[in-house]
Structures are given as structure tokens and as C-alpha cells.
Amino acid sequence: MWYHVVFRIRRASEADEETIAECSSVIWESLRGLLPEDWIKREVSGSRELARRIVGALRDPSMIALIAEVSGEVVGIAYGRYSAGSAHLGFI
């Protein structure tokens, strides 16, 4: 069965800090039972700090953070940085 899903990709802003933290927490919670429990707890508890770091870095021109939405609901986040001739990308 095929599904047609339309993603809207936009740049993250400072107003997205709570959304980034929530998305990170939900993703890690979804991995419960697949990864060690202490790892999940550590990542979930670190979600707000990760969101603060991402939003705080948005003023850096080498940094990018993108929000993926479907029907207005955030379904993913990608963030990265270009430094010393290479790009680094992470995603939630």
C-alpha cells in the first residue's frame, strides 16, 4: 500500500525550543525496549538541554536547524553545522 505524505520543511527558530525538546523526548521514548533503559532515561532527560543548544546555536551562520511538519504537526528535526570544510548532520 502506498501513502502520499506531504512534508513541510522550514528553518527552526527560537520559538521552536519547546517543540524540539518534545520531539526529541518522544523519539527516545519510542525506542524504549529496544535500547538499554538507562540510555533512554539519559537521552529523554537531556532533551531540553539539546533543544537549548540547538536554538542557542541558530545565530551561528555555520549552523542550520530544520523542522519537518505534516499537517502542522512536527514529525522530525534535522540540525547540522558546516566547519573546517566538512558538514555534520544530526536528526531527531
N, C-alpha and C positions, 0 to 999 in steps of 0.2 A: 504494500500500500504506500502510495506517495502522498506526502504532505507538502503544501506550499506555505512556507513561513516567510514573512517579510520582516527583516531586521532593520531597525533604525540605529545607525551608529552616529554618536555625537561625542564631541570633546567633553570631558568631565570638567566640572567647575568646583569652586569651594563649597557651593551649596550641596554637592553630592557626597560629602563626607559620611553622613549617616547611611546613605544608600550603599556606599562602598563597604562600610563595616557590616551592614546587614547581609549583603550579598556574599561576602567572604564567610561569614558565620554560617549561613545556610549551606553553602558549598561544603564546608568542612563537616557540618552535621550530617550531610548526605553520605559521607564516607565512613560513618560510624559502623563498625562491624567489619570493615574492610582493612582498616589501619588500626594500629595499637591505640587503645583508649587514651593513654597519656599524651600521645601525639595530637589526637583530636582536641582534647581539652586545651592543650597549649596553643594550638592554632586558633581555636574559637575565642579564647581569652585574649589573643593578640590581634583580633580583627579590628578593634578600634584604633590601636596603635598603627597598624598597617594603613588604615584609612587616613589617619592624621599625616603620616609620612607621605603618602601619595598626594594628598591635597596640598600639603606644605611645599612639595616639590614642583607644583604646577607653574610657579613663577620662573622656574629654570627653563630657558629656551631649549635645552637639550632633552627635556622630559616631555612625554606625552602620556595622557591617560584617556581612554575611550570607554564609553558606556554603550552597551548593546541593549536595545529595548525591543520588545514585541508587544504590540497593542498597548504601549505606555508602561509596561512592566519591565523592570530591569532584569535581564537574564544573564548578563555577563559583563566583565570588566577586563580590559587589557591595559597594561601600562608598560612603559619602556623608556629607555634612555639611549642617546647616542653619545659615545665617549671614546676618545682615542682611536677613531677610525673604525669602531665596531658598534653595532646596535645590540641592545639587550632587551628582550621582551618577556614579560610575565603576564599571566592571566589568572582571573578568578572566575 
